[in-house]
């Protein structure tokens, strides 16, 4: 079992940055046994993939539309996942979710994730 809690959301203006954190606690296997990912759900829209990372952080994948602005990383010693978001735009307004997968490789589809956080709100105003 993995319990994940997101933090770092908030309200910012266009062009500013935020760093989201996702702290994980595990009961069966260590944090490094899980691939991790970020998803988001804009208001009134379906959930969408943001970025994913493999078990040790040497492989990442970011949604094409977000490359260059969003960076995913992890610190296994701190059992924490991060999402650095730069040059934020109003279109980035969404609830951001952290998820853990029983896979160790990079996974980009939501149904391959087994554990989800409650989400953190990010609001970007123009």
The first five atom37 places (N, CA, C, CB, O) and aatype in JSON, in Angstrom:
{
  "aatype": [20, 20, 20, 20, 20, 20, 20, 20, 20, 20, 20, 20, 20, 20, 20, 20, 20, 20, 20, 20, 20, 20, 20, 20, 20, 20, 20, 20, 20, 20, 20, 20, 20, 20, 20, 20, 20, 20, 20, 20, 20, 20, 20, 20, 20, 20, 20, 20, 20, 20, 20, 20, 20, 20, 20, 20, 20, 20, 20, 20, 20, 20, 20, 20, 20, 20, 20, 20, 20, 20, 20, 20, 20, 20, 20, 20, 20, 20, 20, 20, 20, 20, 20, 20, 20, 20, 20, 20, 20, 20, 20, 20, 20, 20, 20, 20, 20, 20, 20, 20, 20, 20, 20, 20, 20, 20, 20, 20, 20, 20, 20, 20, 20, 20, 20, 20, 20, 20, 20, 20, 20, 20, 20, 20, 20, 20],
  "atom_mask": [
    [1, 1, 1, 1, 1],
    [1, 1, 1, 1, 1],
    [1, 1, 1, 1, 1],
    [1, 1, 1, 1, 1],
    [1, 1, 1, 1, 1],
    [1, 1, 1, 1, 1],
    [1, 1, 1, 1, 1],
    [1, 1, 1, 1, 1],
    [1, 1, 1, 1, 1],
    [1, 1, 1, 1, 1],
    [1, 1, 1, 1, 1],
    [1, 1, 1, 1, 1],
    [1, 1, 1, 1, 1],
    [1, 1, 1, 1, 1],
    [1, 1, 1, 1, 1],
    [1, 1, 1, 1, 1],
    [1, 1, 1, 1, 1],
    [1, 1, 1, 1, 1],
    [1, 1, 1, 1, 1],
    [1, 1, 1, 1, 1],
    [1, 1, 1, 1, 1],
    [1, 1, 1, 1, 1],
    [1, 1, 1, 1, 1],
    [1, 1, 1, 1, 1],
    [1, 1, 1, 1, 1],
    [1, 1, 1, 1, 1],
    [1, 1, 1, 1, 1],
    [1, 1, 1, 1, 1],
    [1, 1, 1, 1, 1],
    [1, 1, 1, 1, 1],
    [1, 1, 1, 1, 1],
    [1, 1, 1, 1, 1],
    [1, 1, 1, 1, 1],
    [1, 1, 1, 1, 1],
    [1, 1, 1, 1, 1],
    [1, 1, 1, 1, 1],
    [1, 1, 1, 1, 1],
    [1, 1, 1, 1, 1],
    [1, 1, 1, 1, 1],
    [1, 1, 1, 1, 1],
    [1, 1, 1, 1, 1],
    [1, 1, 1, 1, 1],
    [1, 1, 1, 1, 1],
    [1, 1, 1, 1, 1],
    [1, 1, 1, 1, 1],
    [1, 1, 1, 1, 1],
    [1, 1, 1, 1, 1],
    [1, 1, 1, 1, 1],
    [1, 1, 1, 1, 1],
    [1, 1, 1, 1, 1],
    [1, 1, 1, 1, 1],
    [1, 1, 1, 1, 1],
    [1, 1, 1, 1, 1],
    [1, 1, 1, 1, 1],
    [1, 1, 1, 1, 1],
    [1, 1, 1, 1, 1],
    [1, 1, 1, 1, 1],
    [1, 1, 1, 1, 1],
    [1, 1, 1, 1, 1],
    [1, 1, 1, 1, 1],
    [1, 1, 1, 1, 1],
    [1, 1, 1, 1, 1],
    [1, 1, 1, 1, 1],
    [1, 1, 1, 1, 1],
    [1, 1, 1, 1, 1],
    [1, 1, 1, 1, 1],
    [1, 1, 1, 1, 1],
    [1, 1, 1, 1, 1],
    [1, 1, 1, 1, 1],
    [1, 1, 1, 1, 1],
    [1, 1, 1, 1, 1],
    [1, 1, 1, 1, 1],
    [1, 1, 1, 1, 1],
    [1, 1, 1, 1, 1],
    [1, 1, 1, 1, 1],
    [1, 1, 1, 1, 1],
    [1, 1, 1, 1, 1],
    [1, 1, 1, 1, 1],
    [1, 1, 1, 1, 1],
    [1, 1, 1, 1, 1],
    [1, 1, 1, 1, 1],
    [1, 1, 1, 1, 1],
    [1, 1, 1, 1, 1],
    [1, 1, 1, 1, 1],
    [1, 1, 1, 1, 1],
    [1, 1, 1, 1, 1],
    [1, 1, 1, 1, 1],
    [1, 1, 1, 1, 1],
    [1, 1, 1, 1, 1],
    [1, 1, 1, 1, 1],
    [1, 1, 1, 1, 1],
    [1, 1, 1, 1, 1],
    [1, 1, 1, 1, 1],
    [1, 1, 1, 1, 1],
    [1, 1, 1, 1, 1],
    [1, 1, 1, 1, 1],
    [1, 1, 1, 1, 1],
    [1, 1, 1, 1, 1],
    [1, 1, 1, 1, 1],
    [1, 1, 1, 1, 1],
    [1, 1, 1, 1, 1],
    [1, 1, 1, 1, 1],
    [1, 1, 1, 1, 1],
    [1, 1, 1, 1, 1],
    [1, 1, 1, 1, 1],
    [1, 1, 1, 1, 1],
    [1, 1, 1, 1, 1],
    [1, 1, 1, 1, 1],
    [1, 1, 1, 1, 1],
    [1, 1, 1, 1, 1],
    [1, 1, 1, 1, 1],
    [1, 1, 1, 1, 1],
    [1, 1, 1, 1, 1],
    [1, 1, 1, 1, 1],
    [1, 1, 1, 1, 1],
    [1, 1, 1, 1, 1],
    [1, 1, 1, 1, 1],
    [1, 1, 1, 1, 1],
    [1, 1, 1, 1, 1],
    [1, 1, 1, 1, 1],
    [1, 1, 1, 1, 1],
    [1, 1, 1, 1, 1],
    [1, 1, 1, 1, 1],
    [1, 1, 1, 1, 1],
    [1, 1, 1, 1, 1],
    [1, 1, 1, 1, 1]
  ],
  "atom_positions": [
    [[0.82, -1.19, 0.0], [0.0, 0.0, 0.0], [0.86, 1.25, 0.0], [-0.93, 0.0, 1.19], [1.93, 1.28, 0.61]],
    [[0.39, 2.26, -0.69], [1.08, 3.55, -0.75], [0.07, 4.64, -0.46], [1.77, 3.77, -2.15], [-1.02, 4.68, -1.04]],
    [[0.43, 5.5, 0.44], [-0.4, 6.66, 0.74], [0.36, 7.9, 0.29], [-0.77, 6.74, 2.27], [1.49, 8.13, 0.72]],
    [[-0.27, 8.7, -0.58], [0.42, 9.88, -1.1], [-0.38, 11.12, -0.78], [0.65, 9.76, -2.61], [-1.61, 11.12, -0.83]],
    [[0.33, 12.18, -0.46], [-0.3, 13.45, -0.11], [0.4, 14.56, -0.88], [-0.24, 13.7, 1.42], [1.61, 14.76, -0.77]],
    [[-0.4, 15.29, -1.65], [0.14, 16.4, -2.42], [0.15, 17.69, -1.6], [-0.67, 16.59, -3.7], [-0.66, 17.87, -0.69]],
    [[1.07, 18.57, -1.94], [1.13, 19.88, -1.33], [1.78, 20.85, -2.3], [1.89, 19.84, 0.01], [2.37, 20.44, -3.3]],
    [[1.68, 22.12, -2.0], [2.35, 23.13, -2.81], [1.47, 23.87, -3.78], [3.43, 22.5, -3.55], [1.93, 24.79, -4.46]],
    [[0.21, 23.49, -3.86], [-0.68, 24.2, -4.76], [-0.99, 25.59, -4.23], [-1.96, 23.42, -4.95], [-0.65, 25.93, -3.09]],
    [[-1.64, 26.39, -5.05], [-2.0, 27.73, -4.63], [-2.45, 28.57, -5.8], [-0.84, 28.4, -3.93], [-2.68, 28.06, -6.9]],
    [[-2.57, 29.86, -5.56], [-2.99, 30.8, -6.58], [-1.82, 31.69, -6.97], [-4.18, 31.66, -6.1], [-1.19, 32.31, -6.12]],
    [[-1.53, 31.73, -8.26], [-0.43, 32.54, -8.76], [-0.9, 33.29, -10.0], [0.81, 31.66, -9.08], [-2.0, 33.06, -10.51]],
    [[-0.05, 34.18, -10.46], [-0.35, 34.92, -11.68], [0.42, 34.33, -12.86], [0.0, 36.41, -11.5], [1.4, 33.61, -12.69]],
    [[-0.05, 34.65, -14.02], [0.59, 34.17, -15.24], [2.09, 34.49, -15.23], [-0.08, 34.79, -16.49], [2.52, 35.6, -14.92]],
    [[2.86, 33.46, -15.59], [4.3, 33.64, -15.66], [5.06, 33.21, -14.42], [4.6, 35.04, -15.95], [6.28, 33.05, -14.44]],
    [[4.33, 33.04, -13.33], [4.99, 32.63, -12.1], [5.2, 31.12, -12.06], [4.17, 33.08, -10.9], [4.78, 30.39, -12.95]],
    [[5.87, 30.68, -11.0], [6.22, 29.27, -10.84], [5.65, 28.7, -9.56], [7.75, 29.09, -10.86], [5.38, 29.43, -8.6]],
    [[5.47, 27.41, -9.56], [5.1, 26.66, -8.37], [5.83, 25.33, -8.39], [3.55, 26.46, -8.28], [6.13, 24.8, -9.46]],
    [[6.1, 24.81, -7.22], [6.62, 23.45, -7.13], [5.68, 22.64, -6.26], [8.07, 23.44, -6.55], [5.47, 22.94, -5.09]],
    [[5.13, 21.62, -6.86], [4.28, 20.7, -6.12], [5.13, 19.58, -5.53], [3.18, 20.12, -7.03], [6.13, 19.16, -6.12]],
    [[4.72, 19.13, -4.37], [5.37, 17.99, -3.73], [4.34, 16.92, -3.47], [6.07, 18.41, -2.41], [3.15, 17.19, -3.29]],
    [[4.81, 15.71, -3.44], [3.96, 14.56, -3.13], [4.76, 13.67, -2.2], [3.5, 13.79, -4.44], [5.74, 13.05, -2.6]],
    [[4.33, 13.61, -0.98], [5.02, 12.79, 0.01], [4.33, 11.44, 0.14], [5.07, 13.51, 1.39], [3.11, 11.36, 0.3]],
    [[5.12, 10.39, 0.05], [4.55, 9.04, 0.06], [4.94, 8.29, 1.31], [5.0, 8.27, -1.17], [6.05, 8.42, 1.83]],
    [[4.02, 7.51, 1.78], [4.31, 6.55, 2.84], [3.89, 5.18, 2.35], [3.59, 6.93, 4.19], [2.81, 5.01, 1.78]],
    [[4.75, 4.2, 2.57], [4.49, 2.87, 2.05], [4.5, 1.85, 3.18], [5.53, 2.49, 0.98], [5.13, 2.04, 4.21]],
    [[3.78, 0.75, 2.95], [3.71, -0.26, 4.0], [4.35, -1.58, 3.57], [2.27, -0.49, 4.39], [4.83, -2.34, 4.41]],
    [[4.35, -1.86, 2.27], [4.84, -3.16, 1.81], [6.24, -3.06, 1.22], [3.88, -3.75, 0.79], [7.16, -3.76, 1.63]],
    [[6.39, -2.19, 0.24], [7.67, -2.0, -0.43], [8.14, -0.57, -0.25], [7.56, -2.35, -1.92], [7.35, 0.33, 0.06]],
    [[9.43, -0.38, -0.45], [9.97, 0.97, -0.34], [9.51, 1.84, -1.5], [11.5, 0.93, -0.28], [9.11, 1.35, -2.55]],
    [[9.58, 3.14, -1.27], [9.13, 4.11, -2.26], [9.77, 3.89, -3.62], [9.43, 5.52, -1.77], [9.11, 4.06, -4.65]],
    [[11.04, 3.49, -3.64], [11.74, 3.35, -4.91], [11.24, 2.16, -5.74], [13.21, 3.2, -4.67], [11.7, 1.96, -6.86]],
    [[10.33, 1.39, -5.2], [9.74, 0.29, -5.97], [8.57, 0.72, -6.82], [9.31, -0.8, -5.04], [7.98, -0.1, -7.53]],
    [[8.23, 1.99, -6.77], [7.06, 2.48, -7.47], [7.42, 3.56, -8.48], [6.04, 3.01, -6.48], [8.16, 4.5, -8.17]],
    [[6.89, 3.41, -9.68], [6.91, 4.54, -10.61], [5.87, 5.54, -10.13], [6.63, 4.07, -12.09], [4.89, 5.19, -9.48]],
    [[6.11, 6.8, -10.47], [5.23, 7.87, -9.99], [4.79, 8.76, -11.15], [5.93, 8.7, -8.91], [5.45, 8.84, -12.18]],
    [[3.69, 9.43, -10.94], [3.22, 10.32, -11.98], [2.37, 11.45, -11.44], [2.44, 9.55, -13.01], [1.87, 11.42, -10.32]],
    [[2.22, 12.45, -12.29], [1.33, 13.57, -12.01], [0.25, 13.63, -13.09], [2.12, 14.91, -11.94], [0.53, 13.45, -14.28]],
    [[-0.95, 13.87, -12.67], [-2.09, 14.09, -13.55], [-2.79, 15.36, -13.1], [-3.07, 12.86, -13.55], [-2.57, 15.85, -11.99]],
    [[-3.63, 15.89, -13.95], [-4.39, 17.07, -13.55], [-5.79, 17.02, -14.15], [-3.67, 18.36, -13.98], [-6.03, 16.37, -15.17]],
    [[-6.7, 17.73, -13.5], [-8.06, 17.83, -14.02], [-8.49, 19.28, -14.0], [-9.05, 16.96, -13.19], [-8.79, 19.84, -12.94]],
    [[-8.51, 19.9, -15.17], [-8.98, 21.29, -15.25], [-10.47, 21.36, -14.96], [-8.68, 21.9, -16.65], [-11.16, 20.35, -15.1]],
    [[-10.98, 22.5, -14.56], [-12.41, 22.61, -14.25], [-13.27, 22.28, -15.46], [-12.75, 24.02, -13.74], [-13.07, 22.83, -16.55]],
    [[-14.21, 21.39, -15.27], [-15.13, 21.02, -16.33], [-14.55, 20.12, -17.4], [-15.64, 22.22, -16.96], [-15.2, 19.86, -18.4]],
    [[-13.32, 19.64, -17.19], [-12.68, 18.79, -18.2], [-12.27, 17.46, -17.6], [-11.47, 19.49, -18.8], [-12.32, 17.26, -16.39]],
    [[-11.86, 16.56, -18.49], [-11.43, 15.25, -18.02], [-9.99, 15.33, -17.49], [-11.54, 14.2, -19.16], [-9.25, 16.27, -17.77]],
    [[-9.65, 14.32, -16.73], [-8.3, 14.22, -16.2], [-7.32, 14.02, -17.34], [-8.19, 13.07, -15.2], [-7.62, 13.35, -18.32]],
    [[-6.12, 14.62, -17.2], [-5.12, 14.47, -18.24], [-3.75, 14.2, -17.63], [-5.07, 15.71, -19.11], [-3.45, 14.61, -16.51]],
    [[-2.94, 13.5, -18.4], [-1.59, 13.16, -17.97], [-0.7, 14.4, -17.99], [-0.99, 12.05, -18.87], [-0.8, 15.23, -18.89]],
    [[0.16, 14.5, -16.98], [1.12, 15.61, -16.93], [2.54, 15.1, -17.12], [0.99, 16.37, -15.6], [3.23, 15.5, -18.06]],
    [[2.99, 14.24, -16.23], [4.38, 13.75, -16.29], [4.51, 12.49, -15.48], [5.36, 14.83, -15.78], [3.72, 12.23, -14.57]],
    [[5.53, 11.7, -15.82], [5.78, 10.45, -15.1], [7.28, 10.22, -14.96], [5.11, 9.27, -15.83], [8.09, 10.77, -15.71]],
    [[7.62, 9.38, -13.98], [9.02, 9.12, -13.69], [9.17, 7.67, -13.26], [9.56, 10.08, -12.6], [8.29, 7.11, -12.62]],
    [[10.31, 7.06, -13.62], [10.5, 5.67, -13.24], [11.01, 5.58, -11.82], [11.47, 4.99, -14.2], [11.1, 6.58, -11.11]],
    [[11.33, 4.37, -11.4], [11.6, 4.12, -10.0], [12.79, 4.88, -9.44], [11.82, 2.67, -9.8], [12.76, 5.31, -8.29]],
    [[13.84, 5.07, -10.24], [15.04, 5.73, -9.7], [15.23, 7.14, -10.26], [16.28, 4.89, -9.99], [16.21, 7.81, -9.94]],
    [[14.32, 7.58, -11.1], [14.37, 8.95, -11.57], [15.2, 9.2, -12.79], [14.86, 9.78, -10.52], [15.35, 10.35, -13.2]],
    [[15.76, 8.15, -13.39], [16.61, 8.4, -14.55], [15.84, 8.37, -15.87], [17.73, 7.39, -14.6], [16.4, 8.57, -16.95]],
    [[14.54, 8.12, -15.77], [13.68, 8.17, -16.97], [12.44, 8.97, -16.61], [13.29, 6.72, -17.47], [11.78, 8.71, -15.61]],
    [[12.14, 9.93, -17.44], [10.95, 10.73, -17.24], [10.24, 10.92, -18.57], [11.29, 12.1, -16.61], [10.82, 10.75, -19.64]],
    [[8.97, 11.26, -18.46], [8.19, 11.59, -19.66], [7.21, 12.67, -19.28], [7.46, 10.33, -20.24], [6.48, 12.55, -18.29]],
    [[7.19, 13.74, -20.07], [6.3, 14.86, -19.82], [5.38, 15.05, -21.02], [7.11, 16.15, -19.53], [5.81, 14.91, -22.16]],
    [[4.15, 15.37, -20.76], [3.21, 15.64, -21.85], [3.81, 16.65, -22.8], [1.85, 16.15, -21.3], [4.41, 17.64, -22.39]],
    [[3.65, 16.38, -24.08], [4.3, 17.22, -25.1], [3.98, 18.69, -24.92], [3.87, 16.78, -26.5], [4.87, 19.54, -25.05]],
    [[2.75, 19.0, -24.61], [2.34, 20.41, -24.5], [2.96, 21.11, -23.3], [0.84, 20.5, -24.41], [2.94, 22.34, -23.2]],
    [[3.53, 20.31, -22.38], [4.07, 20.88, -21.15], [5.6, 20.84, -21.1], [3.51, 20.15, -19.95], [6.22, 21.42, -20.21]],
    [[6.2, 20.17, -22.05], [7.66, 20.08, -22.07], [8.28, 21.46, -22.14], [8.13, 19.23, -23.24], [7.81, 22.34, -22.87]],
    [[9.34, 21.63, -21.38], [10.0, 22.91, -21.35], [9.52, 23.81, -20.23], [9.82, 23.6, -22.65], [10.21, 24.74, -19.83]],
    [[8.32, 23.52, -19.71], [7.81, 24.31, -18.59], [7.68, 23.48, -17.32], [6.45, 24.91, -18.95], [7.91, 23.99, -16.22]],
    [[7.31, 22.2, -17.45], [7.1, 21.33, -16.3], [8.21, 20.29, -16.22], [5.73, 20.65, -16.39], [8.62, 19.73, -17.23]],
    [[8.68, 20.05, -15.0], [9.73, 19.06, -14.77], [9.37, 18.18, -13.58], [11.1, 19.74, -14.54], [9.07, 18.68, -12.5]],
    [[9.39, 16.89, -13.8], [9.12, 15.94, -12.73], [10.44, 15.41, -12.19], [8.23, 14.77, -13.22], [11.4, 15.23, -12.93]],
    [[10.48, 15.18, -10.88], [11.67, 14.6, -10.26], [11.25, 13.9, -8.98], [12.74, 15.7, -9.96], [10.11, 14.04, -8.52]],
    [[12.16, 13.14, -8.43], [11.87, 12.43, -7.18], [13.11, 12.35, -6.33], [11.33, 11.03, -7.47], [14.24, 12.35, -6.82]],
    [[12.88, 12.28, -5.03], [13.94, 12.06, -4.07], [13.56, 10.84, -3.26], [14.17, 13.33, -3.15], [12.74, 10.93, -2.34]],
    [[14.14, 9.71, -3.59], [13.74, 8.47, -2.92], [14.11, 8.46, -1.44], [14.39, 7.28, -3.61], [13.42, 7.85, -0.63]],
    [[15.17, 9.14, -1.09], [15.56, 9.19, 0.31], [14.52, 9.93, 1.14], [16.93, 9.86, 0.47], [14.34, 9.65, 2.33]],
    [[13.84, 10.88, 0.51], [12.79, 11.64, 1.19], [11.39, 11.13, 0.85], [12.89, 13.12, 0.82], [10.4, 11.7, 1.3]],
    [[11.32, 10.08, 0.08], [10.05, 9.5, -0.39], [9.11, 10.58, -0.91], [9.35, 8.7, 0.74], [7.93, 10.64, -0.56]],
    [[9.67, 11.43, -1.73], [8.91, 12.58, -2.22], [9.05, 12.73, -3.73], [9.38, 13.86, -1.52], [10.13, 12.56, -4.3]],
    [[7.95, 13.04, -4.35], [7.87, 13.34, -5.78], [7.64, 14.83, -5.93], [6.74, 12.52, -6.48], [6.95, 15.45, -5.12]],
    [[8.22, 15.4, -7.0], [8.07, 16.83, -7.22], [7.56, 17.1, -8.64], [9.4, 17.54, -6.99], [7.73, 16.3, -9.55]],
    [[6.94, 18.27, -8.77], [6.61, 18.78, -10.09], [6.92, 20.27, -10.08], [5.1, 18.51, -10.47], [6.22, 21.07, -9.45]],
    [[7.97, 20.63, -10.78], [8.32, 22.04, -10.93], [7.56, 22.6, -12.13], [9.86, 22.23, -11.1], [7.68, 22.09, -13.24]],
    [[6.8, 23.64, -11.9], [5.99, 24.24, -12.95], [6.41, 25.69, -13.14], [4.48, 24.14, -12.61], [6.26, 26.51, -12.24]],
    [[6.91, 25.99, -14.3], [7.38, 27.34, -14.61], [6.5, 27.99, -15.67], [8.83, 27.31, -15.09], [5.78, 27.32, -16.42]],
    [[6.58, 29.32, -15.72], [5.83, 30.11, -16.72], [4.38, 29.62, -16.79], [6.49, 30.0, -18.13], [3.87, 29.28, -17.85]],
    [[3.75, 29.61, -15.65], [2.38, 29.11, -15.58], [1.42, 29.99, -16.37], [1.92, 29.02, -14.13], [1.6, 31.2, -16.48]],
    [[0.41, 29.33, -16.91], [-0.6, 29.97, -17.74], [-1.97, 29.68, -17.16], [-0.51, 29.49, -19.21], [-2.14, 28.69, -16.44]],
    [[-2.95, 30.52, -17.44], [-4.31, 30.23, -16.92], [-4.8, 28.83, -17.3], [-5.31, 31.27, -17.45], [-5.57, 28.22, -16.56]],
    [[-4.35, 28.32, -18.45], [-4.77, 26.99, -18.88], [-4.22, 25.88, -17.99], [-4.34, 26.74, -20.31], [-4.65, 24.73, -18.08]],
    [[-3.27, 26.22, -17.14], [-2.72, 25.23, -16.2], [-3.57, 25.1, -14.94], [-1.29, 25.59, -15.82], [-3.29, 24.25, -14.09]],
    [[-4.58, 25.93, -14.81], [-5.47, 25.84, -13.66], [-6.14, 24.48, -13.63], [-6.53, 26.96, -13.7], [-6.77, 24.06, -14.6]],
    [[-5.99, 23.79, -12.5], [-6.51, 22.42, -12.39], [-6.25, 21.92, -10.98], [-5.85, 21.48, -13.44], [-5.52, 22.52, -10.2]],
    [[-6.88, 20.8, -10.69], [-6.49, 20.03, -9.51], [-5.41, 19.06, -9.97], [-7.73, 19.27, -8.86], [-5.6, 18.32, -10.93]],
    [[-4.29, 19.06, -9.29], [-3.16, 18.22, -9.64], [-3.09, 17.02, -8.69], [-1.83, 19.02, -9.6], [-3.14, 17.17, -7.47]],
    [[-2.98, 15.84, -9.3], [-2.96, 14.59, -8.54], [-1.63, 13.88, -8.7], [-4.11, 13.68, -8.99], [-1.05, 13.83, -9.79]],
    [[-1.17, 13.36, -7.61], [0.01, 12.49, -7.58], [-0.49, 11.05, -7.55], [0.93, 12.81, -6.34], [-1.5, 10.74, -6.93]],
    [[0.23, 10.17, -8.24], [-0.16, 8.77, -8.27], [1.07, 7.87, -8.24], [-1.01, 8.48, -9.5], [2.13, 8.24, -8.74]],
    [[0.89, 6.7, -7.66], [1.96, 5.7, -7.59], [1.53, 4.44, -8.33], [2.33, 5.38, -6.12], [0.37, 4.03, -8.25]],
    [[2.47, 3.84, -9.03], [2.18, 2.64, -9.81], [3.01, 1.48, -9.29], [2.45, 2.87, -11.3], [4.15, 1.66, -8.86]],
    [[2.43, 0.3, -9.34], [3.19, -0.9, -8.98], [4.25, -1.25, -10.04], [2.23, -2.08, -8.79], [5.1, -2.1, -9.8]],
    [[4.18, -0.6, -11.18], [5.24, -0.74, -12.16], [6.46, 0.08, -11.7], [4.76, -0.29, -13.56], [6.32, 0.99, -10.89]],
    [[7.62, -0.26, -12.22], [8.82, 0.53, -11.91], [9.25, 1.39, -13.09], [9.96, -0.4, -11.49], [10.04, 2.32, -12.94]],
    [[8.72, 1.07, -14.28], [9.07, 1.85, -15.46], [8.13, 3.05, -15.57], [8.98, 0.97, -16.74], [7.16, 3.17, -14.83]],
    [[8.45, 3.93, -16.5], [7.59, 5.09, -16.73], [6.24, 4.63, -17.28], [8.27, 6.09, -17.7], [6.19, 3.88, -18.25]],
    [[5.16, 5.07, -16.68], [3.82, 4.75, -17.16], [3.04, 6.05, -17.32], [3.07, 3.78, -16.18], [3.12, 6.95, -16.48]],
    [[2.29, 6.14, -18.43], [1.64, 7.41, -18.72], [0.13, 7.32, -18.77], [2.13, 7.93, -20.02], [-0.54, 8.33, -19.02]],
    [[-0.43, 6.15, -18.53], [-1.88, 6.03, -18.55], [-2.4, 5.87, -17.14], [-2.32, 4.85, -19.42], [-1.83, 5.14, -16.32]],
    [[-3.5, 6.55, -16.86], [-4.02, 6.59, -15.5], [-4.38, 5.21, -14.97], [-5.23, 7.48, -15.45], [-4.23, 4.95, -13.78]],
    [[-4.86, 4.33, -15.83], [-5.31, 3.03, -15.33], [-4.15, 2.12, -14.95], [-6.16, 2.34, -16.37], [-4.38, 1.01, -14.47]],
    [[-2.93, 2.57, -15.14], [-1.76, 1.8, -14.7], [-1.24, 2.28, -13.36], [-0.66, 1.89, -15.74], [-0.22, 1.81, -12.87]],
    [[-1.95, 3.21, -12.78], [-1.59, 3.7, -11.45], [-2.54, 3.11, -10.42], [-1.62, 5.24, -11.41], [-3.74, 2.96, -10.65]],
    [[-1.96, 2.78, -9.28], [-2.71, 2.03, -8.27], [-3.09, 2.86, -7.04], [-1.89, 0.85, -7.84], [-4.04, 2.51, -6.33]],
    [[-2.38, 3.91, -6.8], [-2.62, 4.7, -5.59], [-2.64, 6.18, -5.98], [-1.52, 4.42, -4.51], [-1.79, 6.66, -6.73]],
    [[-3.62, 6.87, -5.44], [-3.84, 8.27, -5.81], [-3.98, 9.15, -4.57], [-5.08, 8.41, -6.69], [-4.5, 8.73, -3.54]],
    [[-3.5, 10.39, -4.71], [-3.71, 11.35, -3.65], [-5.04, 12.07, -3.83], [-2.57, 12.35, -3.62], [-5.79, 11.8, -4.76]],
    [[-5.3, 12.98, -2.92], [-6.56, 13.72, -2.95], [-6.5, 14.94, -3.87], [-6.93, 14.16, -1.55], [-7.53, 15.51, -4.21]],
    [[-5.31, 15.32, -4.27], [-5.16, 16.43, -5.19], [-4.86, 17.75, -4.48], [-6.4, 16.58, -6.02], [-5.18, 17.93, -3.31]],
    [[-4.25, 18.65, -5.23], [-3.98, 19.99, -4.75], [-4.36, 20.98, -5.85], [-2.48, 20.15, -4.33], [-4.06, 20.77, -7.02]],
    [[-5.02, 22.05, -5.46], [-5.54, 23.01, -6.44], [-4.45, 23.99, -6.86], [-6.74, 23.76, -5.86], [-3.74, 24.55, -6.03]],
    [[-4.34, 24.18, -8.15], [-3.47, 25.21, -8.72], [-4.35, 26.15, -9.54], [-2.32, 24.59, -9.6], [-5.07, 25.71, -10.44]],
    [[-4.29, 27.42, -9.23], [-5.07, 28.42, -9.94], [-4.14, 29.49, -10.48], [-6.15, 29.04, -9.03], [-3.37, 30.1, -9.73]],
    [[-4.21, 29.71, -11.77], [-3.36, 30.71, -12.42], [-4.25, 31.8, -13.0], [-2.47, 30.06, -13.53], [-5.12, 31.53, -13.83]],
    [[-4.04, 33.01, -12.56], [-4.86, 34.12, -13.04], [-4.05, 34.99, -14.0], [-5.39, 34.96, -11.87], [-2.83, 35.1, -13.89]],
    [[-4.76, 35.59, -14.92], [-4.09, 36.43, -15.94], [-3.96, 37.86, -15.46], [-4.87, 36.39, -17.26], [-3.43, 38.71, -16.18]]
  ]
}
